[in-house]
């Protein structure tokens, strides 16, 4: 990420401690915050009534939670859960990040590139 975009984000990022089992995104609920883990791991979990739950994705300091909100979705179909004790990260209001993406085409392009990277 370039210095200009980092400077744009920095005033809106809040350092947070993330606890094991903490849900960063809850399936079916509005995504109010985007989390950028700095230390630790989170998984994206799909739950089906007939077959239980399974992890469908994993990310750490290279990723972010709730990226579907950046693509226009109001909620996710999956939970995102912190998997380790002592994790840390940065949190930003989803609406603020979307506004910043509208102001900065390079930031928007960078964050949207995360989607195919995560899916692969």
C-alpha positions in Angstrom: 0.0 0.0 0.0 1.3 3.4 -0.9 2.1 6.1 1.6 -0.8 8.3 0.4 -3.4 5.6 0.9 -1.9 4.6 4.3 -2.0 8.2 5.3 -5.7 8.3 4.2 -6.5 5.3 6.3 -4.4 5.9 9.4 -6.6 8.4 11.2 -9.5 6.0 11.0 -7.8 2.8 12.1 -8.3 1.7 15.7 -5.9 -0.8 17.3 -7.8 -3.7 18.8 -7.1 -6.9 20.7 -8.8 -10.0 19.2 -9.7 -13.0 21.3 -9.9 -16.6 20.3 -13.4 -17.4 19.2 -14.3 -13.7 18.6 -16.6 -13.3 15.6 -15.4 -10.4 13.4 -18.2 -11.1 11.0 -21.5 -12.8 11.8 -23.4 -14.4 9.0 -26.6 -12.6 8.1 -25.8 -9.5 10.2 -24.6 -6.1 8.9 -20.8 -5.8 8.6 -20.1 -2.7 10.7 -16.3 -3.0 10.8 -13.5 -4.2 8.7 -10.6 -5.8 10.6 -7.0 -6.0 9.4 -5.2 -8.6 11.5 -1.7 -7.6 12.5 -1.0 -10.8 14.5 -3.0 -14.0 14.6 -5.3 -15.9 12.2 -9.0 -15.8 11.4 -11.1 -18.2 9.4 -14.2 -17.9 7.3 -16.7 -20.5 8.4 -19.7 -21.8 6.4 -22.5 -23.3 8.4 -25.2 -25.5 6.9 -28.0 -26.9 9.1 -27.8 -30.3 7.5 -24.0 -30.8 7.6 -22.6 -28.5 10.3 -19.8 -26.0 9.8 -16.5 -26.0 7.8 -13.7 -23.6 7.3 -13.8 -22.2 3.8 -11.0 -19.6 4.1 -8.2 -18.5 6.3 -6.2 -15.2 6.6 -3.8 -13.4 8.8 -1.8 -10.2 8.4 -2.1 -10.4 4.7 -5.9 -10.1 4.7 -9.0 -8.4 6.0 -12.4 -9.4 7.3 -15.7 -8.7 5.7 -14.4 -7.9 2.2 -17.8 -8.7 0.7 -19.0 -5.4 2.2 -16.4 -3.6 0.0 -18.0 -5.2 -3.0 -21.5 -3.9 -2.1 -22.9 -6.7 0.2 -24.5 -5.5 3.4 -23.9 -8.8 5.1 -21.9 -12.1 4.7 -23.2 -15.6 4.3 -20.4 -16.8 6.5 -18.9 -16.1 10.0 -15.4 -14.9 10.4 -13.8 -16.1 13.6 -10.4 -15.4 15.3 -8.6 -18.7 15.8 -5.7 -17.8 18.2 -5.3 -16.1 21.6 -3.4 -12.9 21.7 -4.3 -11.7 18.2 -4.2 -8.0 17.4 -5.5 -5.9 14.5 -6.7 -2.7 13.2 -10.4 -1.9 12.9 -12.2 0.7 10.7 -15.9 1.4 10.2 -17.1 -0.2 7.0 -18.8 3.0 5.8 -15.7 5.0 6.4 -13.5 2.5 4.4 -16.0 2.6 1.5 -15.9 6.4 1.5 -12.1 6.3 1.5 -12.2 3.8 -1.4 -14.4 6.2 -3.4 -11.9 9.1 -2.8 -8.8 7.0 -3.7 -8.9 4.9 -6.9 -5.6 3.2 -6.1 -6.9 2.2 -2.6 -10.1 0.9 -4.2 -8.1 -1.1 -6.8 -5.8 -2.6 -4.1 -8.6 -3.7 -1.8 -10.6 -5.1 -4.6 -7.6 -7.2 -5.7 -7.8 -9.0 -2.4 -11.0 -10.7 -3.4 -9.6 -13.0 -6.2 -6.5 -13.5 -4.1 -8.5 -14.7 -1.1 -10.7 -17.0 -3.3 -7.7 -18.7 -4.9 
